[in-house]
Amino acid sequence: MRDNSLLDACWRRSRADRLSLLVNGSDYFRAAKESMLLARHSIYLIGWDFDARIALEPAGPTVPGPEKIGKFLNWLASERPDLQIRLLKWDIGTIKSLGQGEIPLFFLDRMGPSNVCLRLDGAHPTMAAHHMKLVVIDDVTAFCGGIDMTAGRWDTSEHKEKDERRKSPWGRHLPPWHDVTTCISGPVVRDLADVARQRWLRATGENLDGNGYAEPVWPSSVPVQFRNVDIGIARTIGAYKDYPQVSEIERLTLSLIANAKASLYIENQYLASRKIAEAIAERLKEPDGPEIVIVMPDTADGWLEAKAMDSARSRLLSLLEKADHHNRFRAYYPVNEHGTPIYVHAKVLIADARYLKVGSANFNNRSMGFDTECDVVLDSLQAENPEDVETKILACRAHLLAEHLGATTKRVDAAIAECQSLVAAIEVLNTQGRLRKVEAEALSPEEEAIAESDLVDPEKPKNPWSTLFRRSA
C-alpha cells in the first residue's frame, strides 16, 4: 500500500515510464531538437517567449536540420506535411521581442508552411504573463521546466567567461545562465498535452485534437535517470473572465516546505513571496527542523525587476535571518571561475530524498496566483523501488551542487556523508568561493515603497495600482 503523497493535491497525477533532469540550455536545446526530429503527429511549444533566431546547437550540429529554431521548424514542417506544429507565446512579451528585432517568429506561420501556426496568448488578467515553458511531442514525450527557447538561455555547465557560443542574435556576449527542465515520457505526457491544449483553447478558441497512437520518443543524448515513477502536475492560472483561480503550485510548495524533515534544497530566480518566506521561517524556528539552502541570482534581471524583486528579497531575507535561531539557513548566488555571477533562472525544489519539483514557477507572488505556470513533482515513495529513486533524487541534488561549487558529484556526496549536514558540506567544499552569500540589504525609501507591492508582483488578479503601498515594513 502506498503512503499518502502530496501528489494527491496536484491537478493530476500519472505514470512516467522515463524522466530525466536536463541542466542548462545546451542539453535541453539539443534534446528538444532530437525529439522534434522524431515527431510524426504534433509538436506543441507553449512558452513565455520564443526567438526564431536562436541556434539550437551553437557548439555545432550533431543531428540533422537547420540550426536556428525558426528555420528548423519550417524545414521540419515542409519535410512532414502531416505534422502539426503549434506555438503559443505570451502576447505582451511579443512587444518586447519586436523591439529587439524578433520579426521572424512573429511571421513564422505566414512565411512558412501552413502546418506551422503561431498564436499569441492574451487570455490572462491585465498585466499577467503566460509564463509556463512546455514542449509536447506526439503526446508521448514532453519537456517541462524553466527554460525558454529564446535568447540568452543556452549555456553549458562550465558557464565559461564570454563563451563565443553564448551570444545574442545580434552578436553581443551574454552572461552565464543556469537553468533546469525535465524530459518525460509515458502516460503523464497525455496530461501535459492537455495542459497545452487547454492553454491553446483559451488563447485561440480552437480545440486541438489529441493524437492517436504514436511510437515512444526519447532523445538518445539524454540518459534515463528515473523509470516508472508517479508524477504530479500542478498549475497556476489567474482568474480571468469565466475561468476560475487555480493556485495548485502555491499549495504544493507550502506543503513541501511543511513536510520536509531533514533538508530543503531550492534553486529559484526570486524570493519575493511572503507566504513562502513565512513558511520557511516557521521551519527555521523549530529546534529539529530541516536545513534550508536557496541558490538564486545575485540580482534580478532588469532595472524594474531588480528594484522590486531584490527589495522584496532583502525584506524577506531579513525575516529568515531573524528566524534562523539554529543556524540552518543559507542563501547563495553562484559565480563562474572568473567570479562573474551566473544568472539562476532554474525553479527546483528538492525535499529530503523524497520529493523533486521542477517547473516554471518562481518564488514570487505572480507565480503563485497571477501568471500561468506548470510544475511537475516526483515522489520517491510512489515508485516501484523507492530506495533507488531516493538515491537518484540525491544524485540530482549533488549534480546541481557540484556545478555551483566547481566540484565533482563524488566529492559532494562524500562531504555530505562526512558532515551529516548539507550546510556544513557546502561550506567545506566552497573553498573557491563559487557560492557567495546573499544577505539582506538596507532599503532606500524608494525601495521600501516598491518592495512587495502589487505594482510588479501581484498576488491575485485585481487592480494592481490600488494597492501599491499595501504592506508596511
Protein Blocks (a to p, Z undefined) as FASTA:
>chain_A
ZZddfklmmmbdcddfbdcddehjklmmmmmmmmmmmpmkbccdddfbdcfkbcfblnop
fbecifblklmmmmmmmmmmmbccdddddfklmmmmmmnopamlmmmmmmmcfkbccddd
fbbcehiacfbdcddehhlaccddjbdcdehkaccfklpghifklccfkopacddddddd
dddedjklmmmmmmmmmmmmmmnopacdddddddddddfklccfbgciadddddddddeh
jbccddfkmmmmmmmmmmpmkbccdddfbdcbfklmmmmmmmmmpmklccddddddfbde
djklmmmmmmmmmmmmmmmmmmmmnopaccdddddfkopacddfbdcddehjlbccddjb
dcbfklmmmmccddddddfklpfblmlmmmmmmmmmmmmmmmmnopafklmmmmmmmnop
aklmmmmmmmnopaccdddddddfklmmmgopaklmcfbdcdfklmmmmpcZZ
